[in-house]
Amino acid sequence: MSSGDDARTRILRRKKVAEAMEAAFDNEMDTFRRILEEPGRDNITVPLEPHKEKDDSLLGEAACGNAIEIVEYLLERGANVNH
């Protein structure tokens, strides 16, 4: 894999994480579930936990948006409440 491929993968992952964060905050469960469960043609997955300690988490974003169903979904899948 070339460094161009690595950069492309990082960009695609950041975009997908941003989409998941927005869906979590907006309580869009169908969209959120699709983003997390279907890697798509680019085969990019969204991790439950942030890559870096300082980054926002999906769980925190859902909690801020009062998205109870998404919070429960994440906790059932092992999201860490300390991130």
N, C-alpha and C positions, 0 to 999 in steps of 0.2 A: 504494500500500500504506500503510495507516495504521500509527501507532506501536503500536497493539494487535496488528496482524498481525506486526510486527517482533518484539515481545515474545513472542508465541506461537511464532514460528519459533525464536527463541533458546532458549526453554524446551524445545521439542521436540528441537532439536539437542543440547542438554545431556543430555537423557534418553537419546537414541540413543547418544551418545558414552559415557555411563555404562554402558549395556548392552553396548556393544562392548568397553569396558575389562574388564568382568566376564567376558565370554566369552573374551577374550584370556588373562586370568590363569588362568581355569579350564580352558583348553585345549579349549573347546567349538567346534571348527572349523566344524561345520555352522551353528551359530547365528551365529558370527562372520562367516562368509562371507555369510550371508543379510543381516545388518545392513549390511555394507559394499557389497554388490552390488545390493541391491534398495532403492530409495529409498522404496518403499511409497506409500500413498495420500496421505501428507502431502508427498511429494516432497522429503524431507529426506535429505541425504547426510552421511556421516561422513568427514571428511578424514583422510588418512594421518598428517599432521603436526598437532601441537597448535596451537591458535590463538595462544597466547602462549608465549613462551620458557619461562616458569616452569611451565607445565602439564605433566602427565605425558603420555607418548606411548603409543600402542598398542603400539609395538615394545618399549618399556621394560616395559610391563605384561606382555606375553607372555613376555619374557625372565625377569622376576621369577617368573612362574608356571611356568617351565621348559616352556613350550609351543612346542617346537621346530618343529612343523608350521606354527603360526601365525607364528612368527618368519620362517621361510623364505618363507611366503606374502607377508608384508609386505615383505621385502627384494626379492623378485622384482618387486614392484609399485613399487619405488623409495623405500621408507621410508628416512629419513635416520638413520643410526646415531648421529649427534651430537645428537639431540634427546632 
